[in-house]
Amino acid sequence: MVLEKLGESLKNTLRKITGASFVDEKLVNELVKDIQRALLQGDANVKLVFEITRKIKERALKDEPPKGITRKEFLIKIVYDELVDFLGGPGAKIRIEGKPFKIMLVGLFGNGKTTTAGKIGNFYKKRGLKVAAIQTDTWRPAAYEQLETNAKRANIDFFGKKGAKDPAEIYKEFEPQLNAYDLVIIDTAGRDALNDELIEELNSINQAVKPNETLLVMSADVGQAAEAQAKKFHDSCNVTGVITTKMEGTAKGGGALIACAVTGAPVKFIGTGEKTDDFEEFKPEGFVGRLLGMGDLEALLDKAKEAITEEEAQDLGRKLLKGEFNLLDLYEQMSALKKMGPLGKVMEMIPGMSQIQMPKEALKVQEQKLEIWRHIMDSMTQDELEDPEIMSSSRIDRIASGSGVEAAEVRGLLKQYKQSKKLVKMMKGADSEKGMQKAMQRLQKGGRAGFKF
């Protein structure tokens, strides 16, 4: 998980609130100290940490909760609101308008500009845009090949010119072809530091490109030093936003996000892993929701849209309503889940699920189980997938042999299918509303500890 230690510290703080008999000044003071400790361990700026905790304390002791909300719930909402505000409020979403929309990436050596060019291309390609990336880095010997590889991985078009010396001239040469694209990503050269030479080069290509967005790509491991770097680039190169990379591998990520939030260059994307898909828009509300164990439904829906088409979702919905749920439908669900990413990342987006104290080892076992079930279903005939009720011992033995597993694994899959089918029938029922209520009550009883603080 991104910022796992910070998230765990903040969730423990919220558990202290819900476990308390009542909210008083002593509890608020303890809460404030816990939040300060968590944020400082995440390498956040001391001055900013004291500012946010002052606001939390002030609101917690002075503001009255709205009707229908307990003081405990109100205190949790205050923590959530102030953390969201701390990280940039509603966020700074990029709106792709006009053609071609141009995003220029700038930054120092080693921060992941070229990798990010592929990731951002993949992000928008999946949203239906025609995307191209152009290499204008004339400094690094392997810059051309690296961007070409990343573009191919992201399934976007690539432009560049080996041996060219002038970045602006490279862009001008391909400009007529680039005008046919919805989005063009311009990868520029870096340096070890923002010096006069780099500023002059970036200003030159900026005049040629006239980008709609100039995004600074910066590694999260710089921590609170991100503020000075972001301000310097913002003032020198008219940077409009930041992409924070390597969020998954450092405890300093919180400091980097907070540092950027107070500059004129807000964080617009974050890199959350090494794979091309490990990239997302930075939305403070959802991000804080995940940190506090409240989930991030918007991000979950975005992932789901990438994994399954609207037509497939509607078709599955019709089958569920009719009670026509078979192993093919279960297979499609599992395939969609796999496309959405590692189970742990998906779970943290579901409200309440990250509160379940499930060890990483258990998550790995569950992911392995899903993979085994996929292999088992690959060994089934079409008739068996469409009508699992025809399964016999001989069929189970044949499927087990074909998929290289024990017969017990096949029976385990069939048991899971029957439980899913039973739930579908409950939700269907003679009276769909009552059936749904009954199903939800059953689910809540089974996982109540996980869906509450």
N, C-alpha and C positions, 0 to 999 in steps of 0.2 A: 504493500500500500504506500502511496505517496505520503510523506511526512508521518510515518507510522507512529513514531515515538511521541510527537506532538499531539497527534489525534488521541492516542491512548491516555496521555496525561490529562487532556481536556475532558475525555469521557469519564475518567475517574473523578474529576472535579464535579461533573454533573451528577454522578451517582451519589456523591456526598450530599448534594442538595436534596435529592429525592429520598435519601435515607434519613434525613433529619426530621425531628418531631415538628419543628416550626422554623420559620425564617426570622432571625433576629440579627442584631448588629454583629454579634460574635460570629455567626455563620457567614455573614457577608464578608467580614474581615478575613476569615479563613479561605473563603472562595477567591478573594482578590489575591491573596498570597500564593495560592495554588496556580492561578492563571499567570501571575508574574513569573513564577518559577518555570512553568511550561514554556512560555514565550521566550524567556531568556535562554533556556536550554536549546530552543530552536534558533538561536542566534539573532533574535530581534533586537533592535536598537533600544537601549535602556530608557531613553527619554520618551520614545513612543510607547513603550510598554507601560510606563507609569501614567501616561496620558490616557490610554484606553482603560486601565484599571480604575483611574480616578472617575471616569465617566460611568463605569459599571457601578461603582460604589455609590456615587451620587444618585443615580437613577433608582438603584435597589432600595435605598433608604428613604427617598423622597417621593417617588412616583407611586401612585395607587394603581393596582391591577384593574383592567377593564372587567365589566360584568361577565360572570361565567368562567373566569380564569382564576385559579388559585394563586396564592403568592409564590409558591414554589414554581409553578408553570411560568409565571410572569418573570421570575428571576432567570430561568433558563432562556426565555425569549430575549431578555435584556442582554445576556451574554452573547447569544446568537446575533442579535442586531448590531451590537458594537463591534464584534469580530468582522462581520460583513462590511460594515462601514470602514473599518480599519484597513481592509484589503481592497477597497475601491468601490464600495457600494454596489450599484447595479451592474458594474463591469463596463467594458468598452468593446462591444461587438463590432466586427467589421462588416459593412454592408457592401456586397459586390454589385456595383451599379455602373453602367456604361461599358463599352467594349473597345479595346481590351482594358480591363482593370489591372493595374500594375502594382505589384508588391516587391519592393526592393529590400533585400536583407543585408544588414551591415553588422559589424562586430569585430572583436579581436580574434587572433589565432586561437584555435583549440576550444572554441565555444560551441561548435556544431552547426555552423551556418549551412554547409552543403548538405549535411544529413537532414537538417530542418527543411531545406528547399524541397527535398523529396517528400517529407512528411506533410508539409502544407499542400503540396500538389495532390497527394493522395487524398487528403481531407476534402478538398473541393471537387476532385474528380468523382468521388463517391456521392457527391451532392449534385451531380449532373452537369458540371461545367466542363468546357473544353479547355484544357490546361497545358501550358508549355513552360519549360524552365530554360533560362539562358545563362551560360557561364561567361562571366566577365572578369574572373579572377586570373590575372596574368602573373601572379607572384608565385603561387605554389605549383611545382612541376606536375603534380598528379591531379590538379583541380578539375581539369577537363574530364578525365576518365572517371573521377569520383562522382561528379554530378551526372554524367551520362549513365552510370550504373544505378544511382539512386532514382533517376527519372524512369529508367526501364522498370525498376522494382515497383514504382508507384503507377506505372502504366500511363505516363504522361509523355508528351513530345519534348525533345531536347534540341537545343541549338548551342553552337559554340564554334570557336575557331582556334585550332592549335597554332601556337607560335606567334599569335597576335600580341602586340605590345600595348595598344591603347584600348582600355575598356569601353570608352564611349563610342569608338569606331566599330567595335564588335556589335554593339547594340544597333547602331545606325544601319549596319549592313543587313541585319535580319529584320529590321523594323517592318517592312512591307508584309513579310510572312506572318509576323507576330500579331498584326492587326486583325487576323482572322480568328484569334482566340478570345475566349471570355476572360481568362485570367493568365497573366504572364508573371512568372517569378524570376527576379533578377538576383543572381548570387554574385556578390562582390568580394574583393580581396580584403584581407585583414592585415593587422600588424601586431607586434607584441604590446604596443600601447597606442593610444590615440594621439598621433603626432601630426605636425603640419603637413607632412607628405600625404598621409592618409586622408586628412580633411580635404586637401586640394583635389585628390583623386576622386573622393566621394562627391564633392561639389561638381566636378566635371561630368561624371556619369549621371548625377542628379539632373543636370541641365538637359542632358540628352534624352533621358528616360521620362522625366516629369512624372514620378510615381504617385499613385493615389495614396499609398501607405509606405512609409519607410520604417521598418521594424528592426530594432536592435536585438540580436540573438546573444543571450548571455547565460552562462552556466550558473545553476543554483548554488554551486559550492563556493561562490564568492561571498555568500551571506549578506550581511548588512553593508558591505563595501559596494553592493549593487547600486546604492543610492548615488554615490559620487560618479560611478561609471555611467549610469543612465542620464544623470544631469549633464555630464560633459558631452555625451553624444547628442542629447536633446538640444543643447545650446549651440553646438557646432554644426550639426548635420540635419537639423529639423526632424529629428526622430519623432514619429507619431505614436509609437508603442513598443512594447518589449515582448519577446518570446523567451521564456525561462526554460532552459533545457536541463536534463539530468536531475529532475525533481525526485526520482525514485532512489537515487544513490547517495543522498547527503542529508545530514541533520540540519544543515544551514538553509534549506529551502524556504522555511518560514521567514527567515530574516531577509532573504532576497525578495520575496513577494511583498513583504511589508515595506521594504526600502523603496521598491519601485512605485508602490501605491502613492507615496508622498511626493513623487516627482511629477513633471508634466508629461511623462511617458508611461501610461498605465500598461499593465501586463494584459496581453490580448490572447496569448496561447501559452500552454505549458507542454513540455515534453515529459512523458511519464515512463519511458522505457526505451529499449534499443530497437524494437520493431517499428516498421513503417506506420502501423496503426496506433502506436503508443503516443498519441498526440491529441489534444483537445482544446477547445475554446476555454479560456479562463473566465468562469462565472462565479464571483465571490459567494453568492447565495448557496449554490450547489456545493461548492468546494468546502465551505464552512459546515454545511449540512453533513457532508461525509466525515469531516474531522470530528464532529460531535456525535456521530452515530445516528443522525436523523435521515440519512440517505440523500439521494440526488435523482429524483424521478425524471427530470428533464434530460440528464445525461444518459440515464437508462433507456429512455425512449429513443434518443439519438442512436444509441448502439443497436437497439432493436430494429430501427429503420434500416440500418446498414446490413443487418443479418437476414431480414425477411421482408419481402415486398408487401405493399398494402393489399394486393390481390390475394397473396398467400395467407395473410392474416385474416382477411374477410372469409376466405374459404374455410380456414380452420375454425373460425367463429361459427359459421353455419353448421359445420359438423358437430361442434360442441353442443349447440342448441338442439340439434336433432338427436343427440345421443349416439352419433355414428363415429365413435372414437376408436381407432385401431392402432396397431403397432407402427403403421406408416406415419400416422400423425405424431406419435411419440418420437419416432426417428427424426421427423422434421423439426420438432421442438428441440431435440438434443443437438441437431446440426446448427440450428440458429443460436443456441446457447454457446456452442463452441466458437462460432464466428464472433460472438460478442466479447470474447477475451477470456483470460483466466477466471476461474470461478470466484476467487477471492476478490478480484476487482469488481465483478458483477455484484457480488453480495454487498459490498460497501455502498453501492448505489441504491439498494433496496431499503426503504425506511425500516429501522429497527434491526435489520439482519446483522449489522456489524456489532450489535450489542451482544449477540450470541458468542460466548467465549469458545469458539471453535479453533483448536490448534491448527497451525499451518499444515502439520502432517496429515490431519484429518481431511483438510481441503484437498491435499494432493491425492489421498486415497479416493476421495469422491470423484475427482477428475479422472483418475485411472479407471474407476468403475464405469463412468460414462463412456470412456473409450472402448472398454471391453464389451459393453452392451452394443455399441455401434458395430463392432466386429461380428457379434452374434447375429445381429439383424441382417448384416451383409450375407450371412450364410443361410438365410431363410428364403423360401420360395415366395412368389407374389401372393399365392393363396394363403400362406401362413401369416404373412404380414397383414393381409386384409381381414383375415378371420382367425385370430389367435386361439379361438375356442376349439379348433380342430387338432390342437397339439396333443400328441400321444407320447408315451415313453420312447417309442422307437424314433419318432421325429426329433424329440429332445436329444437323444443320443447322437443322431445323425448331425444335428446342428452343432452340438458340442464338439464333435470330431472335426467338422468342417471349419470351425472357428478357433480350434486349438485350446478350448477351455474345458473345465469340468462341467458335468451336467447340472450341478448345483448352481452354477452361474446363470445358466439358461433359465432354470426355475426361478431364480432371484429376479430376473428381468420380467418374467411372466407375472410374478407376484406384484412387482411395481406397476405393471400395466393394469392389473385388475384393481389395484388401489386407485389409480388415476381414473379408470373407467367408473368406479363406484362414486368418486367425487363428482364426475361429470353428470352422472344420473341424479345425484343429490341436488346439484345446481339446476338441473333441468326440472325435475319434479312435476307434479300435477299443477302446482302453483309455483311459477318460476321465482317470484319474489320471496315466498316462504322457503323454497328450496335453497335459494342463495343465502338467506339469513342463517338457515340451519348449517349449511356448509361452512360459512364464515365462523360461526360459533365453534364448530368442531376444530377448525384450523387455529382459532385463537386459544382454545384450551390446550392444544398440542404445543403451541409456541409462544404462550403468553409471556414467558420470561424474556424472550428475545425481542418483543415488540414494545417493551416499556423500559424507561430508564430505571 
